[in-house]
Amino acid sequence: VRAWLEEALGPAAYRHLVFTTDPARGALRELASKEGIATLSVPPDVGGRFSVLAPVGLLPAALVGIDIERLLAGALRAIERAESDDLLSNPAALYAALHWAADTELGARIHVLMPYTDRLREFAEWYRQLWAESLGKRVDRNGRVVHTGPTPVGAIGATDQHSQVQLFMEGPYDKVITFATVDDLGEDVPIPHRADLPPDLAYLPGHTLGELLRAEYEATSAALSQMGRMNCTLRLPDLGPATIGEAIMFFQLATGYAGLWYGIDPFDQPGVELGKRLTYAAMGRPGYDAPARPSARGGDEA
């Protein structure tokens, strides 16, 4: 990209670059200082999975036209709701407590987030990283080896009703499912009337695809409940910036609370850092020793 800019703009190319980077160190900070490139600082103590509402996420959001002031206002609303000392009045803490209890007391080690809209598909992917990287830990806050953490899964309704719900319904009792529904999709698609529809489809005209999705969700949730399968629902009023900002912060806060329930530090990622160091070594980065070749037993060869 830098080469394309320089080819088109010559010496002015640097004015079309913005770096989001550490405020004091790193390769991008060094380049920015040397060449006068504009920067936005990433708070050093904010891990990547928690940086959606930092400049890391806010700059691209603003560039595609998202109202970031409303995004942050929604996030503030989640923070205010999470300040209550009453568990039942604190949604983020309650969500974390219920999932921790489902895991540690009822054996539900798999936590599924299943939004009923494709527009939240990537949100479910982000949740997987947030929950896994934050809660999957070898040691607790006292340094004791615990090897704890639930396994997060992303699913999409109604697509994954046909690929995963059979397992959720009749497989092991090791899952808790969180549905996410949207009251106002903003734009819906009506199902048109046609004279040549076969009888089995004659009930559809007059409804919308949004109504069909909601019926699919309600049926799936009710069926899981009847089978004794744990599930809960997060109802989003819409998919506007304030709602998404609140949802992002809700899950970040829930992750922090879950760390307290599990007794681990949810804000570090030592396992990921080890992988980074071994990658640096394998690529020959100075200051990093080449990793030993693992044996079939998972240890290191002598």
N, C-alpha and C positions, 0 to 999 in steps of 0.2 A: 504493500500500500504506500509506503514511504517513497519507493521508487516511482510509482505512478504519479504521486503528487509532485515530486521534483521534476519529472518529465514535463508535466503540464504547467507548473507554476514557478519553477526555478527557485531562487532564493526565498520566495514568499511561502514556500511549502510549510515551513514550521508554524505559520499562523493558522493553519488548518488542522493542527494536531492538538489534542488534549489528552493528558495522561491521568488516569486514576491510579495512585500509587502511594506507598508509604511516605509519610511526611519528611523523613530524614534519611532513609537509606534505600539501597537497592539499585539495580541497573537503570530502571526508568527514571528514578529520581536523579541519578547522575547525569543521564542524557538531558533531562529537562533543565537542570541547572546550567549545564554547559552550553545548551543551544537556545535557551530562552523560551522553551515550550511551556504553554499553560498547563497547570496541574490542578487536580482536585485530590485532597488528601483522604486516604483510607485510614480510619482510626486503627492504630497498631494492635489494640486489644480486641478487635472485632474479627472473628473468624469468617471465612468466606461465606459459609452457609447462613450466617446472621447478617450479611452485608447488603441484603436486598434494599433496605431503606437507608443505606449509606450512599455516598456518591457513586459507588460501584453500580447500584441499580437505578438511582435517581437520574443520573445523566442520560443513559439510553432511554429511560422512560420519558423524560422531558423531550428528547429529540424526536420521539414518535408521537408526541402530542398529548401524552397523559398529564393530567393536572396533578403535579406532585404535591402541591399544597393540600389538596383534598386527600391525597394518598396518606400524607403525614397526619392530617387531622383524624383520619380513621384509625391510624396506628395509636394516636394519643388516646382515643376513646377506649381501645383495648387495654392500654396501660391503666387508665383510670378505673376500669372495671376489675382489674387484677389486683387492686390495692386493698380490697376488703379482707379482713381477718376471718370473716365467716365463709367457710368453704363453699356452702351452697350458693353464696352470692358472688363467688369468684370463679367465673367460667373456666379460665385457663388452669387454675389450680385443681378444680373439680375434674376437668378432662384428664389431667395428668394423674390424679389420684385414682380415678376409675381404671385407667389403662394399666397403671402399676399394679393395682389389686388384681385385675384380670390376669396379668402375667404371673405375678408371684404367688397368688393364692388359688387361682383357678386354672393355671397352666396354659393360658392364652398367650403364647409367646409370639404370635404373629399378629401385627396390627395393620389393618387394611384401611386405606383411605379411598373411597369410591365416589367421586363427584359424578353427578348426572348431567354433565354437559362437556362437550369436547373442549370448550374454552378454558376449562380448568385442568386439562390433561397435563400441562407442564407444571401446574401448581402441585399436582400429586407427585410428579417426579421430584420437585424440590423438597416436598415433605419427606420423601424416602431418604434423601441425603441428610436432612435436618435431624430426623429421628435416629437414623443409623449411626451417623458420625458422632452425634452428641451422646448417645446413651450406650453404645457398644464399647465397654471399657474392661480392661484386664484387672485394674485395681480400683479400690474404693478411695474415698478421701483420706483414709487413714493408712493407705499403702498396702492394705491386705488384698491378696489375689482373689478376685470374685468372678471374673469372666462373665459379666452380666450384660443384659441389653436385649430388648425385643427386636424382632425382624420386621421392618416396615415393608408393605407392599402397596403399589399403586394399581388401581383398577378404574375403569371408566364405564359408567352406565350409559346406554344399556348394552354396549358392546360386550363387556365381560360377564354379563349374565349368561352368555353362551359359551364362555371359555373358562370361567372360574367358579361361578355360583354353584354348580353341581358339587364341587369340592367343599365350598363354604357350607352347603346345606347338609351334606351327608358324610363328609370326611371327618377327620379328627376334631375334637372339641378344643382346638388350639388357636383359635382366631377370634378377634373382636373387630367388627367392621364399623367404620364411620362413614355414613353417607353424607354427601354435601349436595343440597338442592338449592335451586335459585327460584325465588318467587316471580321476579320480573326479568325475563330474558332480554328485554329491550326490543327484540325483533323475533317474531315467531312466523312459522310457515303454515298457512291453512291447508288442510287436506281437501281438495276440490271434489265437488259432486260430479259423478259420471254415471250415465245410464247403463253402461255395460259392465259395471263392477259385479263380480260373482257374489253370491249371498254371504259368503264367509267374510267379505270385506265391506259389506253394506253399512256396517255400524260406524265406519271411520269418517265419512264426509260430515262436515259440520264441526269437526274437532281440528286441533292443530298438532303439529309435531311436538310442541312443548307439553301439551296435555297428555299426549301418548307417553312421553318420557316420564312425566309425573306418575301416571298410572303404573308404568313399569317399576318405578322406584317403590311406590306404595305396596305393590304386590310382592316385590322381592323382600322388602323390610318385614312385612307381615308374615311371609312364609318362613323367613329365618327365625322370627320370634316364636312362631308356632312350633318350630323344630328345636327350640331351646338354644338357639345360637345368639350370642351376645352381639348387639348392634346399637348404634346411636345415630342421631342425625344432627348435622349443623345446617340450619336454614339461613341462607344468604338472601337478603331482600332484593338484591340486584348484583350486577357485576361492575358497578361504577368504581371509580378510584377510591372513594372513602371506604366502601365495603371491602375491597381487596386489601387496602392498607390495614384495616382492622383484622382481617383474616390472617394476613402475614404476621402481624404482631401477636395475635392470639396464639398461633402455633409456636412462635419463638418463646413467648412467655411460658406456654405449656411445657416446652422442652426444658426450660430452666427449672420449673417446678418438678418435673419428672426426675431431673437430676438429683433433687433433694430427696425424693421418695426412694430412689435407687441407691442413694448414698455415694454417688460418684460426681466427678467434675464434668458437667455437660459442655464446657466451653473449650476444652483442649481436644487434640486429636493426635496423640502420640503414635498410633498405628499408621496413620497417613504420613506423618513426618518421617517415619522409618522408611516407608516406601519411596518417598522423595529422595532421601539420602542415598538409598541404594540405586535409584535411577541416575542420580548425578554421578555416582561412582562408575556405573556401567557405561555412561557416556563420556567418561574421562574428564569430568570437571575437576580442576585443581583443588586439592585439599580433601578429597574424598577417596577412600580406599575401595578397590574393587570388591564386590561382595563375594563371599565364598559360595561355591556351587552347592545347592541343597542336595541332600541325599534322599533316597526313596522314603526314608523314615521321617522326613520333614526337618531333620537337623542339618548341621553343617558338616561337610566332609573335612577330614583332617588334612 
